Amino acid sequence: MVAELKRLPGIGPRSAERIAVWLLQSTKANPLPLAEALLTAKEKILPCAVCGFFATESDCEICDDATRDDLVLCVVEQATDILPLERSGAFRGRYHCLGGKLSPLDRVSPEDLRIPPLIRRIEAAPQEIEVILALGSDVEGEATANYLAEILRGRNCRLTRIAQGLPAGGGLEHADGLTLLRAMQGRRSL
């Protein structure tokens, strides 16, 4: 059990041991609902066919929401980057998850990212849309933003990048709501 818990992001050997001991010894612990929830999530939660966010059907709740602004598309690295943006309330448009970022050291190339579906979404828009690149400010995030800016320039979109206000070398998942709000409001054209 400890070995499996250590595989989770942010859980080191000591934390894994503490969690395992708590699950085994605490009278408050009830590991069966946790195990069932994990199995259910693994079986029923899939990437949205449109944006790549978490979905239990073909499309996620965000893509099904008719009140969203179809003329603004926020591109993020991972599905988890959508969660803090949604919590902040700073954005009411559509999303597109790339499924990663360019990283030659990790052997992640443009072919490994969800770039073709992004291009199709932009080209299918009835009029020019704003594409907000809400990528991390680390080296890989910047490289991904520059690559996307190059291949999307001249297409049916106006490119912007969220303002720098996020911690250097950090991603969206670590930012608070106010930082995300200011970053979205201070975005700039590329």
N, C-alpha and C positions, 0 to 999 in steps of 0.2 A: 504494500500500500504506500509506504514512504517513497519508494522509487517512482511510482506513478504520480504522486503528488508533486514531487520535485520537478517533473516535466512541465508543470503549469508555469506560465510566465509570472515572475515576481515571487515565486515560492522557492526558497532555498532549502538546504538540508535541515536546518534547525526548525524552520516554519513547518516543513513537511512532517517532521517528527511530532511537533506540538499538535498539529491538526489530527494526525493519526491517533495519538494517545487520547486526545479529547473525544474523537469519534468512538474509540473503544471503551473508554472509562466513564465518560460523563453520563449522568442520568438524564441530562437535557438533550444529549445527542440522539438523533434518530436517523441513522444513515440510510435507511431504506427509501424514504422520500427523496433524498438527495440522489441516490443511485437511479431511481426511477425518473427523476427530472432530467438527469444527464442522458439517459437512454432515449427519452422522449425527444429531447432537444436534438440529439444526434440523428434521430430518424425523421423528424418532422420539420426542422428548420433548415432551409436551403437558401442559396443566394437568389435574390430577385432576378428574374429574367431580363428586366429592363436596366436596373441601376446597380445590381450587385449587393444591395443591402440584405439584411436578414428577412426572410419571408417564410410563411407557412403554406402559401399558395404560389402560383406562378409569379405574381407581382406582389410587392410589399405594400404595406398600408400607405406609405408616402407616395408611391407611384399611383396608387388608386385614389388618392385625395384630389378631387376636382378643384379644390380651393387654392391649390398651389400655383405659383407663377411659372408657366411653361416657358417663358422667355428668358429665364435665368437658370443656368445649370452650374452647380458647384461640383468640381472634380476633386475627389479626395483619394488618398492612398489606399486606405482600408475601410471596410464597413464600420469598424469601431470608431472611425473619425466622425461619422455622422451623429453618433450619440451625444457628444458634448455640444455640437452645433444645434441639435434639436432641443436639448435641455436649456440652452441659452436663449432660445427664441429669436436669435439674431437673423435667421434665414427662413424664408417661406417659399423658396423655389424648388427646383428638382436637383437630384444628386446623381453622380456617376462615380462608382468606386473602381479604381484602376486595378486593385488586387495586389498592390505593391508599388515599388518605386525602382527606378533604374539603379543598379548596383553591380558594376563589373566584378567587384570582389566576391559578391554572393552569386555571381552568374545570373543576374536578372537583367534581361535585355528587353527592348521594346516588344518583341514577340511574346514575351511572358506576361505582358500587361493587357488589360481590356481596352486597348486603344482602338481597334477597328469598330467595336460597337459604339464608342464615343463619337467617332467620325460619322458613322451612320446616323446617330441621333441628331448631330448638328446639321447634317445635310438634309435630313427629313423635316427640319423645322420649317414652318410656313413663312417665317421671316427671320431676319437676323436676330440671334440670341446673344446674351452675354454669357460667356464661359468664365467662371471664377476658378482660378487655380488655387485651391486651399490645401496646399501641400506643405509638409514640414520644412523648416528652415535649415535643415542639415544639408550636407553636401549632396547626398542622393536626392533629396527633395528639390533642391535648386536645379540639379541636372535634369530631373524629370520635368520640371516646369519649363526649363529652357528648350528641351526636346519638344514638348507639346506646343510651345509657342511657335517653334519653327514649322512643325507639320500642320498646325491649325491656321496659321496666318494665311489670309486670302480666302478662307472658307466662309460659310454663312454665320460668322460669329465675330463678336468683339471680345477680345481677351483682356481679363483683369487678373491681378494677383492679390491675395489678401495682404493687408498691410503687415509689416513686421511689428510685432508686438508679442509674438509668441517667443518663448525662451529659445535662445540659440541652441541648435542641436536637439531640440525637443519636437514632439509631435502634438497634434491637436488633443489627444486624449489626456494630456497633463494640464491643459489650460483651463482657467476658470471662466465663468460666463461673461464677466465684464471684459476680460481680455479678448475673448472671441467676438463679442459685440463690437468692440473698437476695431479689431482686425477686419471684420466684415465691412464696417462703415468706412474704413480708411483704405479700401482696396484701390489699386491703381492699374492703369492700362499698361500693356506690355508692348 
